[in-house]
């Protein structure tokens, strides 16, 4: 919904929240989440607006809300209502107003350190108690915004007695905890309040009258930032930039103006704006976010523009260049197919509002930011948080390279009439083994990102993965796959629960990068072999349909499973005796 993308009208959202909610409830949802909001100030309106942004990400939330300023009590002490709610995510909404004791002017450095440690340990107690009650819960914790006044003036920032210095040091302790603990994320309230403007953020009337820790009109900005974190947790991030050329990557029209007259570089103000935008895109590429071109243009003109000596982007920075006279939505779909992705995982950037509208109407759930002037391109795209990062793994950083290799595989495929010959030419090698500590983070990440090849739609936190890996009542397998073009990394995960000499498959996922390359065959071979070694007699498979996983509806039947039940929602259960299975992988060398 355009009204919930940055830049949005906060007053419109606040006034029309019921109408917006009704409209959003008509769509299908990818996942549901139970979210507890523990507030150090009033949170009722925050929850209502947060719900809108989550619904817009196709996440259906249910909420538990603490009583006013009961965040500590709810977390630390027994609370039957919260326990019964059993949250998957806890958001702790605190602000600098919840810090009641600050350093006194005559306090020694040792006294200030003790006070800081005491305050930090109060929050650490909250987090540890929540993890004790709900072992796999994900915690989102606000950091602290800066106060509106400075008793010490500029000295506030550097002197240990200053509130700004104290809050900054406390924030740094929070960040250290986030780096060293799984399932813990910081909601950067300090940045959101600065972006909004501290003078407007600190609305004393809103606090005195309603106990809101910020201006009521700032609530959408806060809720949007929280929603972006939850969206990333639920694997609803976008994956690729699809970019127009003329007046998007440079100023002017390359076909009319020629390479010498387009505006790019530091010679003019407009040219520098486009150069900065290209640099911004290249920074994304360094984080593993691929770039493609989807432009109505001559291919030669596109290559000419991308060869400009003052540009930050060159031809080789793009996985795919679709510069032709086809509709841009068709070019995006074509590029998505080449990369093994769905078109809704793209962010389409185009200066032309008509082209934006066409793409938006023809590709469901694709992100199309409403960019205006070049000086606002970066701000509008960045504030939307399309690629919100929860962590940076080596797999993330290699993603751009992996997609490029996928395009090369498709180019090789075009040369073959026989698909099996093509698979043999890839010379694929798989390593398939039980879960190990090195892979926990990636396995959790993959379980939360995979939607197409995900038979049960279950999601697992790092803690849950670790717990299952150590439980002898489970069989766990993960596999990586490499070939002549490169390493695809970890691409498939299976979790099965053992009950009465039977295996029940709780999770089977595979990255869309390696679909139809017999990796599923290699995994099934290994799974059955493992079951046989443990004297298991039967394997039960489960399929729970979603709007995105229809491609695996017949997965089990293809491996000889028999469907034994199916309900009115098409949730089905499948069964196969282990001794009836025959190996099916013929093209992958398994190690």
ChimeraX attribute file (.defattr): number of C-alpha atoms within 10 A of each C-alpha:
attribute: neighborCount
match mode: 1-to-1
recipient: residues
	/A:1	13
	/A:2	13
	/A:3	13
	/A:4	18
	/A:5	20
	/A:6	19
	/A:7	17
	/A:8	13
	/A:9	14
	/A:10	18
	/A:11	14
	/A:12	12
	/A:13	19
	/A:14	17
	/A:15	10
	/A:16	11
	/A:17	16
	/A:18	14
	/A:19	10
	/A:20	19
	/A:21	17
	/A:22	11
	/A:23	13
	/A:24	20
	/A:25	14
	/A:26	8
	/A:27	11
	/A:28	13
	/A:29	16
	/A:30	18
	/A:31	18
	/A:32	15
	/A:33	16
	/A:34	16
	/A:35	23
	/A:36	22
	/A:37	23
	/A:38	26
	/A:39	23
	/A:40	24
	/A:41	23
	/A:42	22
	/A:43	21
	/A:44	15
	/A:45	15
	/A:46	20
	/A:47	20
	/A:48	18
	/A:49	23
	/A:50	21
	/A:51	22
	/A:52	27
	/A:53	24
	/A:54	22
	/A:55	24
	/A:56	25
	/A:57	24
	/A:58	21
	/A:59	22
	/A:60	19
	/A:61	16
	/A:62	14
	/A:63	17
	/A:64	17
	/A:65	19
	/A:66	24
	/A:67	17
	/A:68	14
	/A:69	18
	/A:70	14
	/A:71	21
	/A:72	19
	/A:73	14
	/A:74	22
	/A:75	23
	/A:76	17
	/A:77	11
	/A:78	11
	/A:79	11
	/A:80	10
	/A:81	11
	/A:82	16
	/A:83	12
	/A:84	8
	/A:85	14
	/A:86	17
	/A:87	23
	/A:88	17
	/A:89	22
	/A:90	24
	/A:91	23
	/A:92	25
	/A:93	23
	/A:94	22
	/A:95	20
	/A:96	18
	/A:97	14
	/A:98	14
	/A:99	13
	/A:100	7
	/A:101	11
	/A:102	15
	/A:103	18
	/A:104	13
	/A:105	11
	/A:106	9
	/A:107	13
	/A:108	13
	/A:109	12
	/A:110	9
	/A:111	13
	/A:112	18
	/A:113	16
	/A:114	12
	/A:115	17
	/A:116	19
	/A:117	13
	/A:118	12
	/A:119	16
	/A:120	16
	/A:121	12
	/A:122	12
	/A:123	16
	/A:124	15
	/A:125	14
	/A:126	19
	/A:127	21
	/A:128	14
	/A:129	17
	/A:130	21
	/A:131	16
	/A:132	12
	/A:133	15
	/A:134	16
	/A:135	15
	/A:136	21
	/A:137	22
	/A:138	24
	/A:139	24
	/A:140	23
	/A:141	23
	/A:142	21
	/A:143	26
	/A:144	24
	/A:145	24
	/A:146	21
	/A:147	16
	/A:148	12
	/A:149	12
	/A:150	14
	/A:151	10
	/A:152	15
	/A:153	9
	/A:154	11
	/A:155	14
	/A:156	17
	/A:157	17
	/A:158	14
	/A:159	14
	/A:160	20
	/A:161	21
	/A:162	22
	/A:163	25
	/A:164	26
	/A:165	17
	/A:166	22
	/A:167	21
	/A:168	19
	/A:169	16
	/A:170	17
	/A:171	20
	/A:172	13
	/A:173	16
	/A:174	21
	/A:175	15
	/A:176	10
	/A:177	15
	/A:178	17
	/A:179	11
	/A:180	9
	/A:181	9
	/A:182	16
	/A:183	18
	/A:184	20
	/A:185	24
	/A:186	20
	/A:187	22
	/A:188	18
	/A:189	22
	/A:190	18
	/A:191	14
	/A:192	18
	/A:193	22
	/A:194	14
	/A:195	12
	/A:196	15
	/A:197	12
	/A:198	19
	/A:199	13
	/A:200	16
	/A:201	23
	/A:202	21
	/A:203	18
	/A:204	15
	/A:205	13
	/A:206	15
	/A:207	17
	/A:208	10
	/A:209	8
	/A:210	12
	/A:211	16
	/A:212	22
	/A:213	25
	/A:214	22
	/A:215	19
	/A:216	21
	/A:217	18
	/A:218	21
	/A:219	25
	/A:220	24
	/A:221	24
	/A:222	20
	/A:223	20
	/A:224	25
	/A:225	22
	/A:226	22
	/A:227	24
	/A:228	24
	/A:229	21
	/A:230	25
	/A:231	23
	/A:232	20
	/A:233	22
	/A:234	21
	/A:235	20
	/A:236	24
	/A:237	21
	/A:238	20
	/A:239	21
	/A:240	25
	/A:241	24
	/A:242	28
	/A:243	25
	/A:244	25
	/A:245	24
	/A:246	22
	/A:247	18
	/A:248	21
	/A:249	28
	/A:250	27
	/A:251	21
	/A:252	19
	/A:253	19
	/A:254	22
	/A:255	16
	/A:256	10
	/A:257	12
	/A:258	13
	/A:259	19
	/A:260	10
	/A:261	12
	/A:262	20
	/A:263	28
	/A:264	28
	/A:265	21
	/A:266	15
	/A:267	10
	/A:268	10
	/A:269	13
	/A:270	17
	/A:271	22
	/A:272	21
	/A:273	24
	/A:274	26
	/A:275	23
	/A:276	21
	/A:277	24
	/A:278	22
	/A:279	15
	/A:280	15
	/A:281	21
	/A:282	20
	/A:283	12
	/A:284	18
	/A:285	21
	/A:286	14
	/A:287	17
	/A:288	22
	/A:289	22
	/A:290	26
	/A:291	23
	/A:292	22
	/A:293	24
	/A:294	30
	/A:295	26
	/A:296	19
	/A:297	19
	/A:298	15
	/A:299	14
	/A:300	12
	/A:301	19
	/A:302	23
	/A:303	14
	/A:304	16
	/A:305	25
	/A:306	22
	/A:307	15
	/A:308	18
	/A:309	12
	/A:310	15
	/A:311	23
	/A:312	21
	/A:313	20
	/A:314	16
	/A:315	15
	/A:316	9
	/A:317	18
	/A:318	20
	/A:319	23
	/A:320	24
	/A:321	21
	/A:322	25
	/A:323	21
	/A:324	17
	/A:325	13
	/A:326	13
	/A:327	14
	/A:328	25
	/A:329	21
	/A:330	16
	/A:331	24
	/A:332	27
	/A:333	18
	/A:334	18
	/A:335	23
	/A:336	21
	/A:337	14
	/A:338	20
	/A:339	23
	/A:340	18
	/A:341	20
	/A:342	19
	/A:343	25
	/A:344	19
	/A:345	18
	/A:346	27
	/A:347	23
	/A:348	26
	/A:349	24
	/A:350	25
	/A:351	21
	/A:352	15
	/A:353	13
	/A:354	10
	/A:355	19
	/A:356	20
	/A:357	12
	/A:358	13
	/A:359	20
	/A:360	19
	/A:361	12
	/A:362	12
	/A:363	17
	/A:364	10
	/A:365	17
	/A:366	18
	/A:367	25
	/A:368	20
	/A:369	23
	/A:370	20
	/A:371	22
	/A:372	13
	/A:373	11
	/A:374	21
	/A:375	16
	/A:376	13
	/A:377	21
	/A:378	17
	/A:379	14
	/A:380	17
	/A:381	20
	/A:382	14
	/A:383	16
	/A:384	18
	/A:385	20
	/A:386	22
	/A:387	20
	/A:388	19
	/A:389	14
	/A:390	15
	/A:391	10
	/A:392	10
	/A:393	12
	/A:394	11
	/A:395	14
	/A:396	16
	/A:397	16
	/A:398	18
	/A:399	20
	/A:400	24
	/A:401	17
	/A:402	22
	/A:403	22
	/A:404	19
	/A:405	21
	/A:406	21
	/A:407	19
	/A:408	15
	/A:409	19
	/A:410	15
	/A:411	12
	/A:412	13
	/A:413	17
	/A:414	10
	/A:415	10
	/A:416	13
	/A:417	9
	/A:418	9
	/A:419	14
	/A:420	13
	/A:421	12
	/A:422	19
	/A:423	20
	/A:424	14
	/A:425	15
	/A:426	19
	/A:427	14
	/A:428	21
	/A:429	18
	/A:430	23
	/A:431	17
	/A:432	20
	/A:433	16
	/A:434	13
	/A:435	22
	/A:436	15
	/A:437	10
	/A:438	8
	/A:439	15
	/A:440	18
	/A:441	17
	/A:442	18
	/A:443	25
	/A:444	19
	/A:445	21
	/A:446	21
	/A:447	27
	/A:448	21
	/A:449	20
	/A:450	24
	/A:451	24
	/A:452	21
	/A:453	21
	/A:454	28
	/A:455	27
	/A:456	20
	/A:457	23
	/A:458	16
	/A:459	20
	/A:460	17
	/A:461	23
	/A:462	18
	/A:463	18
	/A:464	15
	/A:465	23
	/A:466	19
	/A:467	12
	/A:468	18
	/A:469	20
	/A:470	12
	/A:471	11
	/A:472	10
	/A:473	13
	/A:474	18
	/A:475	22
	/A:476	24
	/A:477	22
	/A:478	23
	/A:479	23
	/A:480	18
	/A:481	22
	/A:482	18
	/A:483	18
	/A:484	12
	/A:485	15
	/A:486	15
	/A:487	17
	/A:488	22
	/A:489	19
	/A:490	21
	/A:491	23
	/A:492	25
	/A:493	26
	/A:494	22
	/A:495	23
	/A:496	23
	/A:497	19
	/A:498	18
	/A:499	11
	/A:500	8
	/A:501	12
	/A:502	19
	/A:503	25
	/A:504	20
	/A:505	22
	/A:506	18
	/A:507	22
	/A:508	25
	/A:509	25
	/A:510	26
	/A:511	22
	/A:512	17
	/A:513	17
	/A:514	17
	/A:515	14
	/A:516	11
	/A:517	20
	/A:518	18
	/A:519	24
	/A:520	23
	/A:521	18
	/A:522	22
	/A:523	26
	/A:524	20
	/A:525	18
	/A:526	18
	/A:527	23
	/A:528	23
	/A:529	17
	/A:530	15
	/A:531	20
	/A:532	14
	/A:533	9
	/A:534	13
	/A:535	12
	/A:536	20
	/A:537	17
	/A:538	19
	/A:539	22
	/A:540	21
	/A:541	23
	/A:542	22
	/A:543	26
	/A:544	19
	/A:545	19
	/A:546	20
	/A:547	11
	/A:548	15
	/A:549	18
	/A:550	17
	/A:551	13
	/A:552	17
	/A:553	19
	/A:554	12
	/A:555	16
	/A:556	20
	/A:557	14
	/A:558	9
	/A:559	17
	/A:560	15
	/A:561	20
	/A:562	16
	/A:563	17
	/A:564	10
	/A:565	12
	/A:566	14
	/A:567	8
	/A:568	6
	/A:569	8
	/A:570	13
	/A:571	15
	/A:572	17
	/A:573	19
	/A:574	20
	/A:575	20
	/A:576	20
	/A:577	16
	/A:578	19
	/A:579	12
	/A:580	10
	/A:581	15
	/A:582	12
	/A:583	13
	/A:584	14
	/A:585	18
	/A:586	12
	/A:587	21
	/A:588	22
	/A:589	13
	/A:590	18
	/A:591	9
